């Protein structure tokens, strides 16, 4: 393999972890560039490595060590050092240690090595974390988090490599049990410890002027770092970071701004990002950080995002009609479908079939009306009749005569139907824009209208599975879907069963041999059935196929939605939510994110000593922060 020669003899230890032992292409892209700058590569894998991953790593003619998933990154590095041996390490000019928690390079690593060759330092990195006056983990030997090089990419030079202090540091390193240990005893400790011993250090990306902006600029100033400071790396964790923490110090924009820059500039292939995050991360966290919500115009047609050859699209509508009298209202929406779309209606009786055929005779589209059994309602109609359509079409809009009869007054149900219809089929231009959205976003699989938040549906703000988690898990297991699912993270779902989907995203669901007997007889319970599980499984099925699920709104409805959300945001405080929680008869609500906001508020109003006492009392009562696993990074 051709390697760039800069006169430096470099070794490298790369730490890798994936809970399934899969090596995604983002790892190979990074190593393909890095290998040009080093002489020997040691790859240390915690846990397992599958056969394909082994082959991918073998192309570098490197040593591959697969070890138990113990000690996180620190003990993986320690094992890599043990393999190389101090005699061999002392012959190196530089030793690089980096891990799988970074993606890149956006710019060749050769540029970074060349830049740092000019600096008189004993160890260096790419990015640093600024000093934090408190220790959020309560374990750092200094009692705070010192300014430090971030351990996802560090380089050690000969003076340090040959020192007794460096060798003793690694030979005698304590046992690492969790993420907090790794941060407090190594990442945030190493830089100050060796600087105090007289060793000089620096980072390749100057962030001096960002000290008052963020202590963690590679994360919270990601676009600035990559676009204007030519930082070659960005954090994989950004795409699944807790959004409550993101809102502590930003407006929620860092990740989507980074992604937009990478996508529009072409400096990094975003397909590498999608391949990994759709396989490994909860889709709700991806959706929050990348803001997978679309507001589309209703009176103008969007232009293509990128020039690419136009392909003849195959579009269909599948509409389930039980209440034929609803056709008058529905017709104004379904007539907004393109003229090249085919229509399929389902209903239960010959009489209704004739009424539908008569009413829809004025449509210019091809129309077919199919009879279904009155069991499973719209969901069974979609899965049994739709099974015949998924191979014939690229995109399908599913809609039904949404009539909520269990809520009073009737305007509550009408509001639910209004949300479904308006955000799926409001105008012809809007429908064209939805189709264009699919064309422009190769990984978009399912588009749902927003969930209703009025009347009794206000409890949707609390983000609970209600009675549907267990049934959904069982269904996904039956479908052989293995993407992450979390009982405290509620999926994006087409509540009301009106939505758009790309057929290639959901074929695994339709491939199941659905029968009418799979669905309960009438009267159908209002929650907890197989139909409700199916409604919540679409996002997971799409994710397994390599697609994401998003929420779409028309510009007209977005005005209403914004007003509603601002009203609730201004009305609900923590105590209001706790009151709602208590009224739900023991349903556990995920308040992840409120803890950060309360802590932020207390930090602002309390003296430092008082704040520390409050946090310590909280820890004694509730325990420390969540212990992160390396698969969370």
C-alpha positions as CSV (number, residue, x, y, z in Angstrom):
1,X,0.0,0.0,0.0
2,X,1.3,3.4,-1.0
3,X,2.0,5.5,2.1
4,X,2.8,9.2,2.5
5,X,6.4,9.7,3.7
6,X,7.0,12.6,6.1
7,X,10.1,11.2,7.8
8,X,8.2,10.0,10.9
9,X,8.1,6.4,12.0
10,X,4.6,5.9,13.4
11,X,2.8,3.1,15.1
12,X,-1.0,3.1,15.7
13,X,-3.4,1.4,18.0
14,X,-7.0,1.6,16.9
15,X,-9.7,0.6,19.4
16,X,-13.0,-0.8,17.9
17,X,-16.2,-1.9,19.5
18,X,-19.6,-2.9,18.0
19,X,-22.0,-5.0,20.0
20,X,-22.6,-7.2,17.0
21,X,-19.0,-7.3,15.8
22,X,-19.9,-5.6,12.5
23,X,-17.4,-3.2,10.9
24,X,-19.3,-0.5,9.0
25,X,-17.8,1.3,6.1
26,X,-17.1,4.5,8.1
27,X,-14.4,2.7,9.9
28,X,-12.8,1.4,6.7
29,X,-12.9,4.9,5.2
30,X,-11.1,6.4,8.2
31,X,-8.5,3.6,8.3
32,X,-7.9,3.8,4.5
33,X,-6.7,7.4,5.0
34,X,-4.9,6.9,8.3
35,X,-2.9,3.9,7.1
36,X,-1.1,6.2,4.6
37,X,0.5,8.0,7.5
38,X,1.6,5.1,9.7
39,X,4.0,2.1,9.5
40,X,2.3,-0.4,11.8
41,X,-1.4,-0.7,12.8
42,X,-2.7,-2.7,15.7
43,X,-6.5,-3.1,15.9
44,X,-8.0,-4.0,19.3
45,X,-11.6,-5.1,19.3
46,X,-13.6,-5.4,22.5
47,X,-16.3,-8.0,22.5
48,X,-16.6,-9.8,19.1
49,X,-15.7,-9.4,15.5
50,X,-17.7,-11.1,12.8
51,X,-16.1,-12.8,9.8
52,X,-16.7,-10.0,7.4
53,X,-15.2,-7.5,9.8
54,X,-12.2,-9.7,10.2
55,X,-11.6,-9.7,6.5
56,X,-12.0,-6.0,6.3
57,X,-9.4,-5.4,8.9
58,X,-7.0,-8.0,7.4
59,X,-6.4,-5.9,4.3
60,X,-4.2,-3.6,6.4
61,X,-1.8,-6.4,7.2
62,X,-2.2,-5.4,10.8
63,X,-2.3,-7.3,14.1
64,X,-6.0,-7.8,15.1
65,X,-6.6,-8.5,18.8
66,X,-10.1,-9.6,19.8
67,X,-10.5,-9.4,23.6
68,X,-13.4,-9.5,26.2
69,X,-15.5,-6.3,26.4
70,X,-13.8,-5.2,29.6
71,X,-12.0,-2.0,30.5
72,X,-13.5,0.0,27.6
73,X,-11.0,2.0,25.5
74,X,-8.3,2.3,28.2
75,X,-7.7,-1.4,28.6
76,X,-7.9,-1.9,24.9
77,X,-5.1,0.6,24.5
78,X,-3.2,-1.1,27.3
79,X,-3.4,-4.4,25.5
80,X,-2.2,-2.9,22.3
81,X,0.8,-1.4,24.1
82,X,1.5,-4.8,25.6
83,X,1.4,-6.4,22.2
84,X,3.9,-3.9,20.7
85,X,6.2,-4.0,23.8
86,X,8.1,-1.0,25.2
87,X,11.3,-1.9,23.4
88,X,9.6,-1.6,20.0
89,X,7.6,1.4,21.1
90,X,10.8,3.3,22.0
91,X,11.9,3.0,18.4
92,X,8.9,5.0,17.2
93,X,8.8,8.7,16.6
94,X,5.1,8.8,17.3
95,X,2.4,6.4,18.5
96,X,-1.2,7.2,17.6
97,X,-4.1,6.0,19.6
98,X,-7.6,6.5,18.3
99,X,-11.0,4.9,18.4
100,X,-14.3,4.1,16.7
101,X,-16.2,7.0,18.3
102,X,-15.0,9.4,15.7
103,X,-16.0,9.6,12.0
104,X,-14.0,11.1,9.2
105,X,-11.7,12.2,7.9
106,X,-13.4,15.2,6.3
107,X,-9.9,16.4,5.3
108,X,-6.9,14.0,4.9
109,X,-5.1,13.1,8.1
110,X,-1.8,13.9,6.3
111,X,-2.7,17.6,6.6
112,X,-3.0,17.2,10.4
113,X,0.3,15.2,10.7
114,X,2.1,17.8,8.6
115,X,0.8,20.7,10.6
116,X,1.8,19.1,13.9
117,X,5.2,18.1,12.7
118,X,6.0,21.8,13.0
119,X,5.1,21.9,16.7
120,X,7.6,21.3,19.5
121,X,5.4,19.1,21.7
122,X,5.7,15.8,23.5
123,X,2.1,14.7,22.9
124,X,-0.8,16.1,20.9
125,X,-4.3,15.5,19.7
126,X,-6.9,16.9,17.3
127,X,-9.5,18.4,19.7
128,X,-9.6,19.3,23.3
129,X,-12.2,19.8,26.0
130,X,-12.0,23.0,28.1
131,X,-11.7,23.0,31.8
132,X,-15.0,22.4,33.8
133,X,-14.9,23.8,37.3
134,X,-17.0,20.9,38.7
135,X,-16.7,17.2,38.3
136,X,-20.1,15.9,37.1
137,X,-19.0,12.3,37.8
138,X,-17.5,12.9,41.3
139,X,-14.4,10.7,40.5
140,X,-11.7,12.9,39.0
141,X,-8.6,13.0,41.2
142,X,-8.4,16.8,40.7
143,X,-11.9,17.4,41.9
144,X,-12.8,19.1,38.5
145,X,-12.3,18.3,34.9
146,X,-9.0,19.9,33.7
147,X,-8.5,21.1,30.2
148,X,-7.5,18.0,28.2
149,X,-6.9,16.4,24.9
150,X,-9.9,14.2,24.0
151,X,-8.8,10.6,23.9
152,X,-10.6,9.7,20.7
153,X,-7.4,10.8,18.8
154,X,-4.1,11.2,20.7
155,X,-0.4,11.1,19.5
156,X,2.6,10.5,21.8
157,X,6.2,11.3,20.8
158,X,9.5,9.7,21.5
159,X,10.4,11.7,24.6
160,X,7.1,10.7,26.3
161,X,7.1,7.2,24.9
162,X,10.6,6.5,26.3
163,X,9.8,8.0,29.7
164,X,9.4,5.9,32.9
165,X,6.4,8.0,33.8
166,X,4.5,7.1,30.6
167,X,5.3,3.4,30.9
168,X,4.4,3.3,34.6
169,X,1.1,5.1,33.8
170,X,0.0,2.3,31.5
171,X,1.6,-0.7,33.2
172,X,-0.1,0.2,36.5
173,X,-3.4,1.6,35.2
174,X,-6.3,0.8,37.5
175,X,-9.2,-1.4,36.5
176,X,-11.8,0.5,34.4
177,X,-15.4,-0.5,35.1
178,X,-17.4,2.0,33.2
179,X,-17.6,5.2,31.1
180,X,-17.1,7.5,34.2
181,X,-13.9,5.6,35.2
182,X,-12.5,6.1,31.6
183,X,-13.3,9.8,31.6
184,X,-12.1,10.6,35.1
185,X,-9.1,8.4,35.5
186,X,-7.8,8.7,31.9
187,X,-9.2,11.1,29.4
188,X,-9.7,14.2,31.7
189,X,-6.6,13.2,33.8
190,X,-3.9,12.3,31.4
191,X,-3.1,15.8,29.9
192,X,-2.8,17.7,33.2
193,X,-0.9,14.8,34.8
194,X,1.9,14.8,32.2
195,X,1.8,18.6,31.7
196,X,2.5,19.0,35.4
197,X,5.5,16.6,34.9
198,X,6.9,19.1,32.3
199,X,5.8,17.5,29.1
200,X,4.4,19.9,26.4
201,X,1.2,19.3,24.5
202,X,-1.1,21.0,22.0
203,X,-4.0,20.2,19.6
204,X,-4.2,20.7,15.8
205,X,-7.5,22.6,15.9
206,X,-7.2,25.9,17.6
207,X,-10.3,26.7,19.7
208,X,-8.9,29.4,22.0
209,X,-11.5,31.9,20.8
210,X,-14.3,29.3,21.6
211,X,-13.5,29.0,25.3
212,X,-16.5,31.1,26.3
213,X,-18.7,29.4,23.7
214,X,-18.4,25.8,24.6
215,X,-16.2,23.5,26.7
216,X,-16.8,20.8,24.1
217,X,-16.5,22.5,20.7
218,X,-16.1,19.3,18.5
219,X,-19.6,18.4,19.7
220,X,-21.5,21.6,20.3
221,X,-19.7,23.7,17.6
222,X,-19.4,20.8,15.1
223,X,-20.0,22.7,11.9
224,X,-17.7,25.5,12.9
225,X,-15.0,23.0,13.7
226,X,-15.3,21.2,10.4
227,X,-16.1,23.9,8.0
228,X,-14.0,26.8,9.2
229,X,-11.3,25.2,11.3
230,X,-10.7,22.2,9.0
231,X,-11.2,19.7,11.8
232,X,-10.9,16.3,10.1
233,X,-13.2,14.4,12.5
234,X,-16.6,14.6,14.1
235,X,-18.3,12.6,16.8
236,X,-20.4,9.6,16.0
237,X,-22.3,10.1,19.3
238,X,-23.7,13.4,18.0
239,X,-26.4,11.5,16.1
240,X,-27.8,9.8,19.2
241,X,-26.9,12.2,22.0
242,X,-29.6,13.0,24.6
243,X,-31.5,15.9,23.2
244,X,-32.2,17.3,26.6
245,X,-28.5,17.9,27.1
246,X,-28.2,19.4,23.7
247,X,-30.8,22.0,24.6
248,X,-28.9,23.0,27.8
249,X,-26.4,25.0,25.8
250,X,-27.7,25.2,22.2
251,X,-30.8,25.8,20.2
252,X,-30.7,22.1,19.1
253,X,-28.9,23.0,15.8
254,X,-25.3,21.5,16.1
255,X,-25.9,18.0,14.5
256,X,-28.2,19.0,11.7
257,X,-25.9,21.9,10.8
258,X,-23.0,19.5,10.7
259,X,-24.9,17.0,8.5
260,X,-26.1,19.7,6.1
261,X,-22.6,21.0,5.6
262,X,-21.2,17.5,4.9
263,X,-24.1,16.7,2.6
264,X,-24.0,19.9,0.6
265,X,-20.2,20.2,0.4
266,X,-19.6,16.6,-0.5
267,X,-16.5,16.5,1.7
268,X,-17.7,13.4,3.4
269,X,-20.0,10.8,2.1
270,X,-23.1,10.9,4.4
271,X,-24.0,7.4,3.3
272,X,-21.3,6.3,5.7
273,X,-23.2,8.0,8.5
274,X,-26.6,6.5,7.6
275,X,-25.2,3.0,7.2
276,X,-24.0,3.0,10.8
277,X,-26.6,5.0,12.7
278,X,-29.6,3.2,11.1
279,X,-28.1,-0.1,12.2
280,X,-27.0,0.8,15.7
281,X,-29.1,3.7,17.1
282,X,-32.6,4.3,18.3
283,X,-34.5,6.0,15.5
284,X,-36.1,8.5,17.9
285,X,-32.7,9.9,18.9
286,X,-31.6,10.2,15.3
287,X,-34.9,12.0,14.5
288,X,-34.4,14.5,17.3
289,X,-30.8,15.4,16.6
290,X,-31.2,15.5,12.8
291,X,-34.7,17.1,13.2
292,X,-36.4,14.7,10.9
293,X,-39.5,16.8,10.6
294,X,-40.6,18.3,7.3
295,X,-42.8,21.3,6.6
296,X,-43.8,21.4,3.0
297,X,-45.6,24.2,1.0
298,X,-49.1,23.7,-0.2
299,X,-49.2,26.1,-3.1
300,X,-45.8,25.9,-4.8
301,X,-43.9,22.9,-6.1
302,X,-40.4,22.3,-4.7
303,X,-37.4,21.9,-6.9
304,X,-35.1,18.9,-6.8
305,X,-32.4,19.1,-4.1
306,X,-29.8,17.6,-6.4
307,X,-29.7,17.1,-10.2
308,X,-30.1,13.4,-11.0
309,X,-31.7,11.5,-13.8
310,X,-35.5,11.4,-13.4
311,X,-37.0,8.0,-13.0
312,X,-40.6,7.1,-13.7
313,X,-42.2,6.8,-10.3
314,X,-44.9,4.3,-9.6
315,X,-47.4,5.7,-7.1
316,X,-50.5,4.3,-5.6
317,X,-53.2,5.2,-3.0
318,X,-54.8,2.5,-0.9
319,X,-57.9,3.8,0.9
320,X,-60.0,1.8,3.3
321,X,-63.7,2.9,3.4
322,X,-66.0,1.7,6.1
323,X,-68.2,4.8,6.4
324,X,-69.2,5.5,2.8
325,X,-70.7,8.8,3.9
326,X,-67.2,10.0,4.6
327,X,-66.3,9.8,0.9
328,X,-67.6,13.3,0.3
329,X,-65.0,14.7,2.8
330,X,-62.3,12.3,1.7
331,X,-62.8,13.0,-2.0
332,X,-61.4,16.5,-1.7
333,X,-58.2,15.1,-0.4
334,X,-57.8,11.9,-2.5
335,X,-58.3,13.9,-5.7
336,X,-55.0,15.7,-4.9
337,X,-53.1,12.5,-5.9
338,X,-51.2,12.7,-9.2
339,X,-52.9,11.7,-12.3
340,X,-50.4,8.9,-12.9
341,X,-51.3,7.3,-9.5
342,X,-53.4,4.2,-9.3
343,X,-56.3,4.0,-6.7
344,X,-57.2,1.0,-4.6
345,X,-60.2,1.1,-2.3
346,X,-61.1,-1.6,0.2
347,X,-64.5,-2.1,1.8
348,X,-66.7,-4.8,3.3
349,X,-69.9,-5.2,1.2
350,X,-71.0,-5.3,-2.4
351,X,-73.3,-2.4,-1.8
352,X,-70.5,-0.2,-0.5
353,X,-68.3,-1.3,-3.3
354,X,-70.8,-0.1,-5.9
355,X,-71.2,3.2,-4.1
356,X,-67.5,3.8,-4.1
357,X,-67.2,2.9,-7.8
358,X,-70.0,5.3,-8.6
359,X,-68.6,8.1,-6.5
360,X,-65.0,7.7,-7.9
361,X,-66.0,7.3,-11.5
362,X,-65.1,11.0,-12.1
363,X,-61.5,10.3,-11.1
364,X,-59.1,10.2,-14.1
365,X,-57.0,7.6,-12.4
366,X,-57.2,3.8,-12.6
367,X,-59.6,2.8,-9.8
368,X,-60.0,-0.7,-8.3
369,X,-62.3,-1.6,-5.4
370,X,-61.6,-4.7,-3.4
371,X,-63.7,-6.5,-0.8
372,X,-62.2,-7.3,2.6
373,X,-63.5,-9.0,5.7
374,X,-64.7,-6.8,8.5
375,X,-62.0,-7.8,10.9
376,X,-58.9,-5.8,11.6
377,X,-60.4,-2.7,10.1
378,X,-58.0,-0.5,8.1
379,X,-54.8,-2.2,9.3
380,X,-55.8,-5.7,8.0
381,X,-56.9,-4.1,4.7
382,X,-53.5,-2.4,4.4
383,X,-51.4,-5.5,5.1
384,X,-53.5,-8.1,3.2
385,X,-54.4,-6.1,0.1
386,X,-51.2,-4.0,0.2
387,X,-49.2,-7.3,0.1
388,X,-50.2,-7.4,-3.6
389,X,-49.1,-3.9,-4.2
390,X,-45.7,-3.4,-2.6
391,X,-43.8,-5.0,-5.6
392,X,-45.8,-3.0,-8.1
393,X,-45.2,0.6,-6.7
394,X,-42.4,2.7,-5.4
395,X,-44.6,4.9,-3.1
396,X,-48.0,4.3,-1.5
397,X,-50.2,6.6,0.4
398,X,-52.5,4.8,2.8
399,X,-55.6,6.6,4.1
400,X,-58.9,5.6,5.6
401,X,-62.1,7.2,6.7
402,X,-60.9,8.4,10.1
403,X,-63.9,8.5,12.4
404,X,-63.3,8.5,16.2
405,X,-66.5,7.4,17.9
406,X,-65.3,6.8,21.5
407,X,-64.5,10.5,22.2
408,X,-67.0,13.2,22.9
409,X,-67.8,15.7,21.6
410,X,-67.5,14.6,18.0
411,X,-65.2,17.6,17.2
412,X,-62.4,15.8,19.1
413,X,-62.5,13.0,16.5
414,X,-62.9,15.4,13.6
415,X,-59.8,17.2,14.8
416,X,-57.9,13.9,14.6
417,X,-59.1,13.3,11.1
418,X,-58.2,16.9,10.1
419,X,-54.6,16.3,11.2
420,X,-54.4,13.1,9.2
421,X,-55.9,14.4,6.0
422,X,-54.3,17.8,6.0
423,X,-50.8,16.5,6.5
424,X,-51.0,13.7,4.0
425,X,-53.0,15.1,1.1
426,X,-53.8,18.8,1.5
427,X,-53.2,20.0,-2.1
428,X,-51.9,18.7,-5.3
429,X,-48.7,20.7,-4.9
430,X,-48.3,19.4,-1.4
431,X,-48.5,15.8,-2.6
432,X,-46.0,16.5,-5.3
433,X,-43.7,17.9,-2.7
434,X,-44.0,14.8,-0.6
435,X,-43.0,12.7,-3.6
436,X,-40.1,15.0,-4.3
437,X,-39.1,14.7,-0.6
438,X,-38.8,10.9,-1.1
439,X,-36.8,11.4,-4.3
440,X,-34.4,13.8,-2.7
441,X,-33.8,11.7,0.5
442,X,-32.8,8.2,-0.4
443,X,-33.1,7.0,3.2
444,X,-36.5,8.4,3.8
445,X,-38.8,5.4,4.3
446,X,-42.0,6.5,6.1
447,X,-43.7,9.9,6.4
448,X,-46.3,10.3,9.2
449,X,-48.5,13.2,10.1
450,X,-47.9,14.7,13.6
451,X,-49.7,13.0,16.5
452,X,-52.8,14.8,17.8
453,X,-52.3,16.9,20.9
454,X,-55.8,18.3,21.5
455,X,-58.4,17.2,24.0
456,X,-57.6,13.8,25.6
457,X,-54.7,13.3,23.2
458,X,-52.7,15.9,25.2
459,X,-51.2,12.9,27.0
460,X,-49.2,12.3,23.8
461,X,-46.8,14.9,25.1
462,X,-45.8,12.5,27.8
463,X,-44.2,10.1,25.3
464,X,-45.5,6.7,26.7
465,X,-46.0,3.4,25.0
466,X,-49.1,2.9,27.1
467,X,-50.1,-0.8,26.6
468,X,-48.2,-1.4,23.4
469,X,-44.5,-2.0,24.2
470,X,-44.7,-5.7,24.8
471,X,-46.9,-6.5,21.8
472,X,-44.6,-4.4,19.6
473,X,-41.5,-6.2,20.8
474,X,-43.2,-9.6,20.1
475,X,-44.2,-8.5,16.7
476,X,-40.7,-7.3,15.8
477,X,-39.2,-10.5,17.0
478,X,-41.7,-12.4,14.8
479,X,-40.7,-10.3,11.8
480,X,-37.0,-10.9,12.6
481,X,-36.4,-7.1,13.2
482,X,-33.3,-6.5,15.4
483,X,-32.8,-2.7,15.4
484,X,-32.7,-1.0,18.9
485,X,-36.0,-0.6,20.7
486,X,-36.3,1.1,24.1
487,X,-39.4,1.0,26.4
488,X,-38.6,4.6,27.4
489,X,-38.3,5.9,23.8
490,X,-41.6,6.0,22.0
491,X,-41.4,5.4,18.2
492,X,-42.4,7.8,15.5
493,X,-45.6,6.3,14.3
494,X,-48.6,7.1,12.0
495,X,-51.1,7.5,14.7
496,X,-54.4,7.4,12.9
497,X,-53.0,5.0,10.2
498,X,-52.8,7.6,7.5
499,X,-49.3,8.0,6.0
500,X,-46.9,7.7,3.1
501,X,-44.3,5.0,2.7
502,X,-41.6,3.8,0.3
503,X,-42.5,0.2,-0.5
504,X,-38.9,-1.0,-0.3
505,X,-38.7,0.2,3.3
506,X,-41.6,-1.9,4.7
507,X,-41.5,-5.1,2.6
508,X,-40.5,-7.2,5.6
509,X,-43.8,-6.3,7.3
510,X,-45.8,-7.1,4.2
511,X,-43.9,-10.4,3.6
512,X,-45.5,-11.8,6.7
513,X,-48.5,-14.1,5.9
514,X,-51.1,-11.9,7.5
515,X,-54.6,-13.4,7.9
516,X,-57.8,-11.8,9.1
517,X,-57.8,-14.2,12.1
518,X,-54.6,-12.4,13.3
519,X,-56.8,-9.5,14.3
520,X,-59.3,-9.4,17.2
521,X,-63.0,-9.5,16.5
522,X,-65.2,-6.4,17.1
523,X,-65.7,-4.6,19.3
524,X,-62.0,-3.7,19.0
525,X,-60.3,-2.5,22.2
526,X,-59.2,1.1,22.1
527,X,-55.5,0.1,22.8
528,X,-53.1,-2.8,23.3
529,X,-54.1,-4.9,20.2
530,X,-52.0,-6.3,17.4
531,X,-53.3,-3.4,15.2
532,X,-51.8,-0.9,17.7
533,X,-48.5,-2.8,17.7
534,X,-48.4,-2.7,13.9
535,X,-49.0,1.0,14.0
536,X,-45.9,1.4,16.1
537,X,-43.7,-1.0,14.2
538,X,-43.4,0.8,10.9
539,X,-40.4,2.9,12.0
540,X,-38.5,-0.2,13.2
541,X,-39.2,-2.2,10.0
542,X,-38.0,0.8,7.9
543,X,-34.9,1.2,10.0
544,X,-34.0,-2.5,9.6
545,X,-34.2,-2.0,5.8
546,X,-31.9,1.1,6.0
547,X,-34.5,3.9,6.1
548,X,-35.7,6.4,8.6
549,X,-39.2,7.6,9.5
550,X,-40.1,11.2,9.7
551,X,-43.0,13.6,10.5
552,X,-44.4,15.8,7.8
553,X,-46.7,18.8,8.1
554,X,-48.2,21.2,5.6
555,X,-47.2,24.8,6.0
556,X,-50.9,25.6,6.9
557,X,-51.0,23.0,9.7
558,X,-47.5,23.9,10.9
559,X,-48.9,27.3,12.0
560,X,-51.5,25.5,14.2
561,X,-49.0,23.1,15.5
562,X,-46.5,25.8,16.5
563,X,-49.2,27.6,18.4
564,X,-50.3,24.4,20.2
565,X,-46.8,23.5,21.2
566,X,-46.0,27.0,22.5
567,X,-49.2,27.0,24.5
568,X,-48.3,23.7,26.2
569,X,-44.7,24.8,26.7
570,X,-45.8,27.9,28.5
571,X,-48.5,26.1,30.5
572,X,-46.8,22.9,31.6
573,X,-44.1,23.1,34.2
574,X,-42.5,20.1,35.9
575,X,-45.2,19.9,38.5
576,X,-47.9,19.9,35.8
577,X,-46.2,16.9,34.2
578,X,-45.9,15.1,37.5
579,X,-49.6,15.7,38.1
580,X,-50.4,14.2,34.7
581,X,-48.0,11.3,35.5
582,X,-49.9,10.5,38.7
583,X,-53.2,10.6,36.9
584,X,-52.1,7.9,34.5
585,X,-52.4,5.2,37.1
586,X,-48.8,4.2,37.4
587,X,-47.6,4.5,33.8
588,X,-43.9,5.3,33.8
589,X,-43.1,8.5,32.1
590,X,-39.7,9.2,30.7
591,X,-38.6,12.6,32.1
592,X,-35.1,12.2,30.6
593,X,-34.0,15.8,30.0
594,X,-35.9,17.5,32.9
595,X,-33.1,16.5,35.3
596,X,-30.7,18.5,33.2
597,X,-32.9,21.6,33.1
598,X,-33.4,21.6,36.9
599,X,-29.7,21.2,37.5
600,X,-29.0,24.0,35.1
601,X,-31.5,26.3,36.9
602,X,-30.0,25.4,40.3
603,X,-26.5,26.1,39.1
604,X,-27.6,29.6,38.0
605,X,-29.2,30.6,41.3
606,X,-27.2,28.8,44.0
607,X,-23.7,29.5,45.3
608,X,-21.2,26.9,44.2
609,X,-20.9,25.3,47.6
610,X,-24.7,25.0,48.0
611,X,-25.0,23.6,44.5
612,X,-22.4,20.9,45.2
613,X,-24.2,19.9,48.4
614,X,-27.6,19.7,46.5
615,X,-26.0,17.5,43.8
616,X,-24.3,15.2,46.4
617,X,-27.6,14.8,48.3
618,X,-29.3,13.9,45.0
619,X,-26.7,11.3,44.3
620,X,-27.1,9.7,47.7
621,X,-30.8,9.4,47.2
622,X,-31.0,8.6,43.5
623,X,-27.5,7.3,42.6
624,X,-25.0,8.7,40.2
625,X,-25.4,9.5,36.5
626,X,-26.2,6.7,34.1
627,X,-23.3,4.4,33.5
628,X,-22.6,4.5,29.8
629,X,-21.5,1.4,27.8
630,X,-19.2,1.8,24.9
631,X,-22.0,0.9,22.5
632,X,-23.5,4.3,23.6
633,X,-20.5,6.2,22.2
